[in-house]
Amino acid sequence: MTERLIPYQPMDLAEPAELVAAIRKRRGGQFINLDRMLLHSIPIAEGWNHFIGEIRNNLSLDPKLRELAMCGVAVLNGAEYEFFHHAPPFKKAGGTEEQVQGLRLIGQPNFPKNLYSPVENDAAELTFQMTRNIKVDPELMKRLQKALGNTDTVELVTVIAAYNMVSRFLIALDVNPEDHPPA
């Protein structure tokens, strides 16, 4: 095993106490490796915890669409850590194991569109376009706005944008799933 360029903060980190407590509360008492990397910068960890906490817990957007987008970004960017953490909530929100496996083909010609509803297919396409092309087809945005309304469309776009940030952070700093050591 190679030594990490930037090591994780310790699992038992106690300071700054207020921030550590807030992160642990949002995570159900534990840190994950992402938190342990973020805590190298208190301002980043504070902002991240608040922003991503809002995205994870306080949107009106259907949780299945939120997690579909997060998993899609993970696949498109090669952020296995992100997929590892978001496939279970996708299933909890109503996704199937077959759909989880289908998301691994997002953006490919053999993506199994038949496994998803029309709005889920549009969310997958938006995820692909925002992640790979940045520019989005106006017709796709019109369909999403008609299906979801203004608030949920803005929230879906924000989820995709935010999780592109997350995946880039994870990959650049080689953050790995908690039970999977680096290759």
KAPE-V781212 format. One record per residue. N is the residue number from 1. SS is DSSP state (helix for helix, strand for strand, loop for the rest). NEAR is the number of other ideal C-beta (glycine too) atoms within 12 Angstrom. Layout:
n/ss/near
N/SS/NEAR
N/SS/NEAR
This chain:
n/ss/near
1/loop/9
2/loop/10
3/loop/10
4/loop/18
5/loop/13
6/loop/18
7/loop/19
8/loop/27
9/loop/28
10/loop/15
11/loop/19
12/loop/13
13/loop/25
14/loop/16
15/loop/14
16/loop/18
17/helix/12
18/helix/15
19/helix/28
20/helix/29
21/helix/17
22/helix/23
23/helix/34
24/helix/23
25/helix/17
26/helix/28
27/loop/25
28/loop/12
29/loop/13
30/loop/18
31/loop/31
32/loop/31
33/helix/33
34/helix/39
35/helix/38
36/helix/28
37/helix/31
38/helix/35
39/loop/33
40/loop/23
41/loop/19
42/helix/21
43/helix/14
44/helix/22
45/helix/31
46/helix/22
47/helix/18
48/helix/29
49/helix/33
50/helix/20
51/helix/24
52/helix/36
53/helix/21
54/helix/20
55/helix/32
56/helix/29
57/helix/19
58/loop/16
59/loop/28
60/loop/21
61/loop/34
62/loop/27
63/helix/28
64/helix/30
65/helix/39
66/helix/40
67/helix/40
68/helix/46
69/helix/52
70/helix/51
71/helix/46
72/helix/49
73/helix/43
74/helix/36
75/helix/35
76/helix/35
77/helix/31
78/loop/19
79/loop/33
80/helix/24
81/helix/35
82/helix/40
83/helix/33
84/helix/27
85/helix/33
86/helix/39
87/helix/30
88/helix/18
89/helix/25
90/helix/39
91/helix/21
92/helix/15
93/loop/25
94/loop/19
95/loop/34
96/loop/20
97/helix/14
98/helix/16
99/helix/31
100/helix/33
101/helix/21
102/helix/29
103/helix/41
104/loop/26
105/loop/23
106/loop/40
107/loop/26
108/loop/17
109/loop/9
110/loop/13
111/loop/25
112/loop/21
113/helix/22
114/helix/13
115/helix/23
116/loop/31
117/loop/19
118/helix/18
119/helix/27
120/helix/38
121/helix/28
122/helix/33
123/helix/45
124/helix/44
125/helix/33
126/helix/46
127/helix/42
128/helix/33
129/helix/29
130/helix/34
131/helix/37
132/helix/21
133/helix/15
134/loop/14
135/loop/13
136/loop/27
137/loop/17
138/helix/12
139/helix/14
140/helix/29
141/helix/24
142/helix/15
143/helix/21
144/helix/37
145/helix/23
146/helix/16
147/helix/24
148/helix/30
149/helix/16
150/helix/16
151/helix/16
152/helix/27
153/helix/31
154/helix/21
155/helix/30
156/helix/46
157/helix/33
158/helix/28
159/helix/41
160/helix/42
161/helix/26
162/helix/30
163/helix/40
164/helix/30
165/helix/29
166/helix/36
167/helix/35
168/helix/22
169/helix/29
170/helix/34
171/helix/23
172/helix/17
173/loop/26
174/loop/27
175/loop/36
176/loop/27
177/loop/24
178/loop/20
179/loop/10
180/loop/16
181/loop/15
182/loop/20
183/loop/9
